[in-house]
Amino acid sequence: MGGFARIGRLIARAPRLVVVLAVIGTLGLYALATVGVNGEGLFQRVSTGPPLVEGSDSWEVYEAFERTADESIGPPVASYVRGVDPEDPDVAVAIGEAAAEIAALDGVNAVLSPWGLVEGPEFDQHALPSTGELGSGADPAWDPLGEYLDTLVDQDGTGLLVQTIFGDLEGADPLPIHEEVVGLVEDAVDGLRSEYPDANVLSSSNPLVFDDFTVQLEEDLITGEMIALPAALIVMVFVFGGFLAAATPLTGAIASIAGGLAVLYGFSYLLDLDQSAVNVVTVLGIGLSIDYGLLIVSRFREELHRIGGDPREARAEAIEHTLATAGRTVFFSAVVVAASVGGMLLFPVEMMKGFGGAALGVVTTAMIASLTIVPAVAYLLAPRIAGPSLLSRVPCLRRVLAATSNVDREDGAFARLAGWGQRRPWLVVIAATALLLVLASPVMGLALRNSDIEALPVGNERRDYADAFAEGFPDLADPAIIVHVPDPDASVEVWAWLDPGLDSVDGVADVSHAYTIGDEQFVDVTIDADDPQGPEARDTVLALRALDAPFEFHVGGVAATQIDFVDAIREGALLAAGLVVIVAFVLLFLMTGSLLVPAKTLVINSLSLLASLGVVTWIFGEGHLEGTLGFTSTGGVETYVAVIIVAFGFGLAMDYEVFLLSRIKEYVDAGEDNDAAVRKGLQRSGRIITSAATVIVLVFLGFALGDLLMIKEVGVGLAVAVVLDASVVRLFLVPATMTLLGDWNWWAPGPLRRLHRRLSLQH
């Protein structure tokens, strides 16, 4: 039976050793991921930031700011005190005392408030906002400083900003001192509540935002695992008829989580990993591990029943045959899924490369765990797995478990369902296709976005600060568009206001000011639109880029970043999709010996994925079910989330297709006619596909209950993809189309048939 049978024989010789090594390896990998080699674990090595494309216009602007950044200046903190009267002397005293305490902290350059500047130990006049060295919201020509301080009162006159500017923190983590600064401002506001009971403060800084993302990701990961794993166990109890058999696939999932996190940790030294990659790829690892574990354990139970007799005597042969059949299917499926997710490595975007590389590693980890740990545990538990469980003694559960966990029958509900579709295949094909097309229709209005702070849940302080700041201090907000001119001698100010120049472009509301930092020149551009990523903003960016200028210039900002990111995704998608299609087609041919089955599979899977994207667009892009799912729509779907849904969704669809086709092909090779093979193959694999889909949907929905928008979108999107694929596609559309094709399902030209016989991946 080949190499997979040999793996089964090796496991049968030393199952306890395999389990012990697996436990040691799992603990070691988990320690590596959480602690790291130098005390810096995975969550400390991931990052968050704009989805930049190296070499693009927006990347050039970002890099210019990075080059000109003064490394002796730490990230600033801003606190928005609301619900007070800035003209009240008591407010001035309270904020002034807090400012003095903050200014006394090590590393502080100065504290700014409407009442003046308080110098700190690292005071440097040139690092203050009024010089234009920090951010682009303040005009460098503003002098004296008092004119800038006047802008620190909000436009309603009911709030004020307290800005803390830092000097050189000498490599120290800025988060603790930022939290201390925030605490001092909050203490001052607490002292004002007797006079202003509604007074409150919102604070933000880059380190505080990053920490919020990190904490939220960890909480969402724990929430997802705490919901997903127990729910999966309950479903598998009914699949296998007992706790021990049900828990066996989870051993692979637990090992896969540890291995997947360790793989992510390794990739963090090779690629810039986005924080959300940890949760997204962990979800995939859990789902695949349970899928593969279900297939292995179910086939093992089937082999034990086929051999009969004492399970202790039969288990060696059963595990060998299980690995030779289901093990080969798991390996083949993992290769197809790896090709699907690994295609993201071809995108010219570092973020997508990180997702692709990490997902590739996690798929490999899930496969290895399913071919080693799960069979070893199943072998040791063979007598308990094969026999009736304690639950079967419960009267109300006995009949249910007998029906859901039966592995002996080649006829049953799934065979009858296939037979029903085979009697009216055209009706099934037309109805299923129409349903998928209707679900896919919202894709026509799909808007892609790259969210930043709005990805945090409503109620998060940093997100609330961003919303409140934009409303209270519109003149201090960062511009929607920034133009960068690398030539320090270029006449930027003349060009900016001439016709045709920046000020003449449709959609430009104001060219606020030009300024120079080091040898780099910048121009802030305000647009005549409320949405900085909307179509009007993107049109303005494209119009600015089309301008002629006597010198080199680059256009950046959130809309420009979105344009460059989407263009890079489109460019990479063609190459990645081409590779995935070729790999999937070749591997399906090697498995089935057919040219029509791979072609049909690719068409049906593509239609299913479009339907999934349509549902995600309807929910998150159009804002339906906001209250039910607990999110606020940003008016679109995260760009990289759409890519992940397509890549992961295609991989999972191929996963279930392999499960189904492998059993159908077994019956065809055994001499069954096409229609009978389809019915029996669906009966044998339908229970596993449905059970695996139920479990993986619970996994995805468990993570969708988290609060981060992108994780919620991924969880819901992949859950929808799996539901559609395991129901509409596998139970109806595939059997019906295979019935219509009949023996043509297995057609290939003579030379390819001979090639298939030599290279066949069948067991």
Residue pairs with C-beta under 8 A, 6 or more apart in sequence:
1 320
1 321
1 324
1 763
2 324
2 328
2 763
4 323
4 324
4 327
4 328
4 331
4 371
4 763
5 320
5 321
5 323
5 324
7 323
7 327
7 371
7 372
7 375
8 319
8 320
8 321
8 322
8 323
8 324
8 327
8 375
9 316
9 320
11 18
11 319
11 323
11 372
11 375
11 376
11 379
12 315
12 316
12 319
12 320
12 379
15 376
15 377
15 379
15 380
16 376
16 380
18 372
18 373
18 376
19 373
19 376
19 377
19 380
22 251
22 255
22 369
22 372
22 373
22 376
25 255
25 258
25 259
26 254
26 255
26 258
26 259
27 258
29 258
29 259
29 261
29 262
30 257
30 258
30 261
30 262
32 262
32 265
33 41
33 42
33 258
33 261
33 262
33 264
33 265
34 41
34 42
34 261
35 41
36 42
36 44
36 45
36 265
41 265
42 261
42 264
42 265
42 268
42 278
43 214
43 217
43 218
43 275
43 278
45 265
45 268
45 269
45 273
46 214
46 268
46 273
46 274
46 275
46 277
46 278
47 210
47 272
47 273
47 274
47 275
48 209
48 210
48 213
48 274
48 275
50 58
50 62
50 450
50 452
50 558
50 561
51 349
51 351
51 450
51 561
51 565
51 639
51 640
52 58
52 59
52 62
52 349
52 350
52 561
52 564
52 565
53 59
53 348
53 349
53 564
53 565
53 567
53 568
54 348
54 350
56 564
56 567
56 568
57 545
57 554
57 555
57 556
57 560
57 564
58 554
58 555
58 556
58 557
58 560
58 561
58 563
58 564
59 564
60 484
60 486
60 554
60 556
61 482
61 483
61 484
61 554
61 555
61 556
61 557
61 560
62 556
62 561
64 484
64 486
64 520
64 522
64 554
65 517
67 518
67 520
68 517
68 518
68 520
70 127
70 133
71 168
72 124
72 127
72 167
72 168
73 109
73 127
73 133
73 134
73 165
73 166
73 167
73 168
74 107
74 166
74 167
74 168
74 169
74 174
75 166
75 174
75 178
75 205
75 206
75 207
76 134
76 163
76 164
76 165
76 166
76 205
77 163
77 164
77 166
77 178
77 181
77 182
77 203
77 204
77 205
77 208
78 161
78 162
78 163
78 164
78 203
78 204
78 205
78 465
78 469
79 161
79 162
79 163
79 164
79 181
79 182
79 185
79 201
79 202
79 203
80 154
80 159
80 160
80 161
80 201
80 202
80 203
80 465
80 468
80 469
80 472
81 95
81 159
81 160
81 161
81 162
81 185
81 188
81 189
81 199
81 200
81 201
82 154
82 158
82 159
82 199
82 200
82 201
82 202
82 468
82 472
83 158
83 159
83 196
83 198
83 199
83 200
84 91
84 158
84 159
84 160
84 189
84 192
84 196
84 199
85 91
85 157
85 158
85 196
86 92
86 114
86 153
86 157
86 159
86 160
87 157
88 195
90 192
90 195
91 160
91 192
91 196
92 115
94 188
94 189
94 191
94 192
95 113
95 115
95 160
95 162
95 185
95 188
96 113
96 115
96 118
97 188
98 162
98 184
98 185
98 187
98 188
99 111
99 113
99 118
99 162
100 111
100 118
101 184
102 108
102 111
102 118
102 120
102 162
102 164
102 181
102 184
102 185
103 110
103 111
103 118
103 119
103 120
104 120
104 121
105 120
105 121
105 177
105 180
105 181
106 121
106 177
107 120
107 121
107 122
107 166
107 167
107 168
107 169
107 170
107 172
107 177
108 120
108 121
108 122
108 164
108 165
108 166
108 167
109 119
109 120
109 122
109 123
109 124
109 127
109 128
109 165
109 166
109 167
110 117
110 118
110 119
110 120
110 123
110 127
110 128
110 164
110 165
111 117
111 118
111 120
111 162
111 163
111 164
111 165
112 128
112 129
112 148
112 149
112 152
112 161
112 162
112 163
112 164
112 165
113 149
113 152
113 160
113 161
113 162
113 163
114 149
114 150
114 152
114 153
114 160
114 161
115 149
116 146
116 149
117 128
117 145
117 149
120 165
120 167
121 167
122 166
122 167
122 168
123 167
124 167
125 131
126 133
127 133
127 134
127 165
127 167
128 134
128 145
128 165
129 135
129 137
129 138
129 148
129 163
129 165
130 138
130 140
130 142
130 143
130 144
130 145
130 147
130 148
131 140
132 138
132 139
132 140
132 515
132 517
133 140
133 517
134 165
135 478
136 478
136 479
136 482
136 515
136 522
136 524
137 475
137 476
137 477
137 478
137 479
137 524
138 148
138 151
138 476
139 512
139 513
139 515
140 513
140 515
141 513
142 148
151 473
151 475
151 476
152 160
152 161
152 162
152 163
153 159
153 160
153 161
154 160
154 161
154 472
154 473
155 472
155 473
155 474
156 472
159 472
161 473
161 476
162 185
164 181
166 174
166 177
169 177
173 207
174 205
174 207
175 207
175 208
175 211
178 205
178 207
178 208
179 208
181 203
182 201
182 203
182 208
185 201
185 203
186 201
186 203
189 199
189 200
189 201
192 199
193 199
202 461
202 464
202 465
202 468
202 469
203 461
203 465
204 461
204 462
204 465
204 466
204 469
208 462
209 453
209 456
209 462
212 456
212 460
212 461
212 462
213 275
213 455
213 456
213 708
214 275
216 456
216 457
216 460
216 706
216 707
216 708
217 275
217 276
217 278
217 279
217 708
217 711
219 706
219 707
220 279
220 703
220 706
220 707
220 708
220 711
221 278
221 279
221 282
221 703
221 706
223 702
223 703
223 705
223 706
224 279
224 282
224 283
224 699
224 702
224 703
224 705
224 706
224 715
225 257
225 282
225 286
225 702
226 702
227 698
227 701
227 702
227 705
228 286
228 698
228 699
228 702
228 703
229 250
229 253
229 286
231 695
231 698
231 699
231 702
232 250
232 253
232 290
232 695
232 698
232 699
233 243
233 246
233 247
233 250
235 691
235 694
235 695
235 698
236 245
236 246
236 247
236 249
236 250
236 290
236 294
236 691
236 695
237 243
237 246
237 391
238 400
238 401
238 404
238 405
239 246
239 294
239 298
239 404
239 405
239 687
239 691
240 246
240 248
240 297
240 298
240 301
240 385
240 405
241 388
241 389
241 391
241 392
241 401
241 402
241 404
241 405
242 384
242 385
242 388
242 389
242 390
242 391
242 392
242 405
243 389
243 390
243 391
244 381
244 384
244 385
244 389
245 297
245 301
245 381
245 384
245 385
245 389
248 293
248 297
248 374
248 377
248 378
248 381
248 385
249 289
249 290
249 292
249 293
249 294
249 296
249 297
249 374
250 290
250 293
251 293
251 369
251 373
251 374
251 377
252 289
252 290
252 292
252 293
252 366
252 369
252 370
252 373
252 374
253 285
253 286
253 289
253 290
253 293
253 369
255 289
255 365
255 369
255 373
256 285
256 286
256 288
256 289
256 362
256 365
256 366
256 369
257 282
257 285
257 286
257 289
259 285
259 362
259 365
259 368
259 369
260 281
260 282
260 285
260 358
260 361
260 362
260 365
260 366
261 278
261 282
263 358
263 361
263 362
263 364
263 365
264 273
264 277
264 278
264 281
264 358
264 361
264 362
266 361
267 273
267 354
267 357
267 358
267 361
270 357
271 350
271 353
271 354
271 357
271 358
272 350
272 351
272 354
273 354
273 358
274 351
274 354
274 355
276 708
276 710
276 711
276 714
277 354
277 355
277 358
279 703
279 706
279 708
279 711
279 714
280 355
280 359
280 644
280 710
280 711
280 714
281 355
281 358
281 359
281 362
282 362
283 699
283 700
283 703
283 714
283 715
283 718
284 341
284 359
284 362
284 363
284 648
285 362
285 363
285 365
285 366
286 699
287 652
287 695
287 696
287 699
287 700
287 718
288 334
288 337
288 362
288 363
288 366
288 367
288 652
288 655
289 366
289 369
289 370
290 692
290 695
290 696
290 699
291 333
291 652
291 655
291 692
291 695
291 696
292 330
292 333
292 334
292 366
292 367
292 369
292 370
292 374
293 370
293 374
294 688
294 691
294 692
294 695
295 326
295 329
295 330
295 370
295 659
295 688
295 692
296 322
296 323
296 326
296 327
296 330
296 370
296 371
296 374
296 375
296 378
297 374
297 378
297 385
298 326
298 407
298 687
298 688
299 322
299 325
299 326
300 318
300 319
300 322
300 326
300 375
300 378
300 382
300 385
301 385
301 386
301 407
302 407
302 408
302 684
303 314
303 317
303 318
303 319
303 321
303 322
304 311
304 314
304 315
304 318
304 382
304 385
304 386
305 386
305 407
305 408
306 318
307 314
307 317
307 318
308 314
311 382
311 383
311 385
311 386
311 387
312 382
312 383
314 382
315 379
315 382
316 379
318 382
319 375
319 378
319 379
322 375
322 378
323 371
323 375
324 763
325 662
325 666
325 763
327 371
327 375
328 662
328 761
328 763
329 658
329 659
329 662
330 367
330 370
330 371
331 367
331 371
332 587
332 591
332 658
332 662
332 761
333 654
333 655
333 658
333 659
334 363
334 364
334 366
334 367
335 583
335 587
336 583
336 584
336 587
336 588
336 651
336 654
336 655
336 658
337 363
337 651
337 652
337 654
337 655
338 360
338 363
338 364
338 651
339 579
339 580
339 583
339 584
339 587
339 651
340 580
340 584
340 647
340 648
340 650
340 651
340 654
341 355
341 356
341 359
341 360
341 363
341 647
341 648
341 651
342 356
342 357
342 359
342 360
343 356
343 576
343 577
343 579
343 580
343 647
344 352
344 353
344 355
344 356
344 357
344 359
344 572
344 576
344 643
344 647
345 353
345 356
345 357
345 360
346 356
346 572
346 575
346 576
346 579
347 353
347 356
347 568
347 569
347 571
347 572
347 573
347 576
347 643
348 568
348 571
348 572
349 565
349 568
349 569
349 572
351 640
352 569
352 572
352 640
352 643
355 640
355 643
355 644
356 647
359 647
359 648
363 651
378 385
389 401
391 397
391 401
392 398
392 401
392 402
404 687
406 412
409 683
410 680
410 683
410 684
411 679
411 680
411 683
412 683
413 686
414 682
414 683
414 686
414 687
414 731
415 679
415 680
415 682
415 683
417 682
417 686
417 731
417 732
417 735
418 678
418 679
418 682
418 683
418 735
419 679
421 428
421 732
421 735
421 736
421 739
422 675
422 678
422 679
422 735
422 736
422 739
425 736
425 737
425 739
425 740
426 736
426 740
428 732
428 733
428 735
428 736
429 733
429 736
429 737
429 740
432 728
432 729
432 732
432 733
432 736
433 607
433 733
435 611
435 728
436 607
436 608
436 610
436 611
436 724
436 728
437 607
437 611
439 611
439 612
439 614
439 615
439 724
440 607
440 610
440 611
440 613
440 614
441 614
442 614
442 615
442 617
442 618
442 621
442 622
443 610
443 613
443 614
443 617
445 617
445 621
445 622
446 613
446 617
446 621
446 636
446 637
446 642
447 621
447 635
447 636
447 637
448 562
448 566
448 636
448 637
448 638
448 639
448 642
449 533
449 562
449 634
449 635
449 636
449 637
449 638
449 639
450 533
450 558
450 561
450 562
450 565
450 638
450 639
450 640
451 634
451 638
451 709
451 710
452 558
453 462
453 463
453 466
454 463
454 466
454 632
454 634
454 709
455 638
455 708
455 709
455 710
456 462
456 463
456 707
456 708
456 709
457 463
457 630
457 631
457 707
457 708
457 709
458 464
458 632
460 707
469 476
469 477
470 477
479 512
479 524
479 525
479 526
479 557
480 525
480 526
480 527
480 529
480 532
480 537
480 557
480 558
480 559
481 524
481 525
481 526
481 527
481 537
481 540
481 541
481 544
481 555
481 556
481 557
481 559
481 560
482 522
482 523
482 524
482 525
482 555
482 556
482 557
483 496
483 502
483 522
483 523
483 525
483 544
483 553
483 554
483 555
483 556
484 520
484 521
484 522
484 553
484 554
484 555
484 556
485 492
485 520
485 521
485 522
485 523
485 551
485 552
485 553
485 554
486 519
486 520
486 521
486 552
486 554
487 521
487 551
487 552
488 516
488 519
488 520
488 521
490 521
490 550
490 551
491 550
492 514
492 521
492 523
493 514
495 501
495 502
495 549
495 550
495 551
496 502
496 503
496 511
496 514
496 523
497 503
497 511
498 504
500 547
500 548
501 547
502 508
502 511
502 523
502 525
502 544
502 547
503 511
505 540
505 543
505 544
505 547
506 539
506 540
506 543
507 527
507 528
507 529
507 536
507 537
507 539
507 540
507 543
508 525
508 526
508 527
508 528
508 540
508 544
509 526
509 527
509 528
510 525
510 526
511 523
511 524
511 525
511 526
512 524
512 525
512 526
513 523
513 524
514 521
514 522
514 523
514 524
515 521
515 522
516 522
525 540
525 544
525 557
527 536
527 537
527 540
527 559
528 536
529 536
529 537
529 540
531 537
531 635
532 557
532 558
532 559
533 558
533 559
533 562
533 636
534 559
534 635
537 558
537 559
538 559
538 562
538 563
540 559
541 555
541 557
541 559
541 560
541 563
542 563
544 555
545 555
562 639
565 639
566 639
569 639
569 640
569 643
573 643
576 647
580 647
580 650
581 602
584 598
584 601
584 602
584 654
585 598
585 599
585 602
587 761
588 594
588 597
588 598
588 601
588 657
588 661
589 595
589 598
589 748
589 752
589 756
590 756
590 759
590 760
590 761
591 658
591 661
591 662
591 665
591 760
591 761
591 762
592 598
592 661
592 665
592 745
592 746
593 746
593 748
593 752
593 753
593 756
593 757
593 760
594 745
594 746
594 747
594 748
595 747
595 748
595 749
595 752
596 741
596 744
596 745
596 747
597 661
597 738
597 745
597 746
600 737
600 741
601 654
601 657
604 729
604 733
604 734
604 737
605 650
605 653
605 654
605 657
605 725
605 729
608 649
608 653
608 721
608 724
608 725
608 728
608 729
609 645
609 646
609 649
609 650
609 653
609 721
611 724
612 645
612 649
612 717
612 720
612 721
612 724
613 637
613 642
613 645
613 646
613 717
615 717
615 720
616 637
616 641
616 642
616 645
616 713
616 716
616 717
616 720
617 637
618 624
619 625
619 629
619 716
620 631
620 633
620 634
620 636
620 637
620 709
620 713
620 716
621 633
621 635
621 636
621 637
622 633
623 633
623 635
626 632
626 633
629 704
629 712
629 716
630 707
630 712
631 709
631 712
634 709
637 713
638 709
638 710
638 713
640 710
641 710
641 713
641 714
641 717
644 714
644 717
645 714
645 717
645 718
645 721
648 718
648 721
649 717
649 718
649 721
649 722
649 725
652 696
652 718
652 721
652 722
652 725
653 721
653 725
653 729
656 689
656 692
656 693
656 725
656 726
656 729
656 730
657 730
657 734
659 685
659 688
659 689
659 692
660 681
660 682
660 685
660 686
660 689
660 730
660 734
661 681
662 685
663 680
663 681
663 682
663 684
663 685
664 677
664 678
664 680
664 681
664 682
664 685
664 738
665 677
665 681
665 762
666 681
666 763
667 676
667 677
667 680
667 681
668 674
668 677
668 746
669 762
672 680
674 738
674 739
674 742
674 743
674 745
674 746
675 739
675 742
678 735
678 738
678 739
679 735
682 730
682 731
682 735
686 730
686 731
689 726
689 730
690 726
690 731
692 726
693 722
693 723
693 725
693 726
693 727
696 722
697 719
697 722
697 723
700 714
700 715
700 716
700 718
700 719
700 722
701 715
701 716
701 719
702 715
703 711
703 714
703 715
704 711
704 712
704 714
704 715
704 716
704 719
705 715
706 712
706 715
738 745
748 756
